[in-house]
Amino acid sequence: MADKGDIGWRLVAGAAAFAGGFAAKKVITLAWKKATGKEPPANPESPEVALSEAIGWAVIMGVGMEVARLLATRAAARQWAKGTGELPSPLKAEV
């Protein structure tokens, strides 16, 4: 069973990932509007959306969200290590 440190880390990491994803979606949407001059596709699965536009949006959103989640979780891990003196156990490198 997870100890209190693991549960605490899971909460911190989840909050960081959520905040990073939220911010990334806003930034990616604004960048899309600026680059294309139009709103991103609301439903990329729809056949009424051009395939190139749907794939472009999916790739940009997928990569952008994952990078934001990764960076937010790493930043949270650095703060966790500053506060506790060690990395969370799920992030310790195996040697």
N, C-alpha and C positions, 0 to 999 in steps of 0.2 A: 504494500500500500504506500502511496505517496506521503512523504512527511510534510510538515507545515511549510518548509522552505520550498519544496516542489510545488505545492499548491499556491503559495504566494507568487512564485515565479510564473506559474501558468496564468494567474490573473494579470500580472504586470505585462507579460508578453502578449496576452490576448488584447489588453487595452491598447498597447503600443501598436500592434498590428492593425487593429480597428482604426485608430487615429491616423496611422500612415496611409491606410487604404482610402479613408474618407478624404484626406487632403489630396492624395494622388488623383482620385476621380475628379475632383474639382479642377486641379491643374491640367490634367489631360483633356478634359472637356473644353476648358478655355483655350488651350493650345490648338485643339482641333478646329474650334470656331475661327481662331485667328488664321490658321493655315488654309482652311478650305472656304471660309466665308459663310459656312452654314452650320446648323446644329448637327451633332453626331446622330447617327441612326438610332431611333428609339427602340426599334425592334430589328436588329440585323438579320434575324432568321427569316424575315418576310421576303418573299420573292419580288416584292415591289422595290426593294433596296438593291442597288447595283452590287453585284458580287464583289467587285474590287473594293467598293466602299465598305461593305460588310466585313470582308477579310481584313482590310486595313484597320478598321476600328477594333476588331477582335484582337489582332496582333498587338497593336499599340496599347490597348487597355490591359491585356493579359500581362505583357512584359512590364508595363508601367506599374501595375498594381503589385506584382511580385517583387519588383525592385524596391518599391516603397515599403512593403511589408518587411523585406530583408533588412533594409537600412534602419527602420524603426525598431525592429527586434534587436539588432546589434547595438543600437544606441541605448536601449533599455538594459541590455546585458552589461554594458559598460557602467551604467549608473548602479545596477545591482551589485556589481563587483566592488565599486567604490564604497557602497553602503555596508556590504557584508564581508568584504575582504576576499571573496572568491567568486568565480563564475558560478552560475546555476549548474547543478549537476547534469542536466540534459545537454549542456553546451560544452562540457569539459572534453578536451581532445583525448581520444584514445591513443595510447602509445604502446 
